[in-house]
Amino acid sequence: MNNREDILWLMFKNSDGEKIKVGELVKKESKFYFKYDIEGAKKAMDYRFTPLPSLPRINSEYFREEMFRTFADRVEARLLNDEEIFDLIKTTGAKLDEDELEFFNPEIKEEVEETEERAE
């Protein structure tokens, strides 16, 4: 069994172009968890961010045995299993034209920062 925890940040881009972390989607042992970053979500609400309709409470943690439908619907996922959907969201960011949300892989940022530190 894979005990690895895979984390994606849900980012909101405000009207100033600033990206604000509003939540975390986690895959662990083929189960899925979502929670809002309460501080980030509250800050983003000043820029018209609203919690997702299927995940309305910013102070709650959500759990599913399968990928959250609201996230799967952001990618072409009809023929994919939940693991593949998560990987597609991780790869593409699942950005839609109609909103300012996008997923971000924090591991990539850490890898870039480590590479920059070694280059110095």
Summary of the structure (lengths in Angstrom):
residues: 120
radius of gyration: 14.8
end to end distance: 39.1
largest distance: 45.4
contacts: 307
relative contact order: 0.19
helix: 31%
strand: 28%
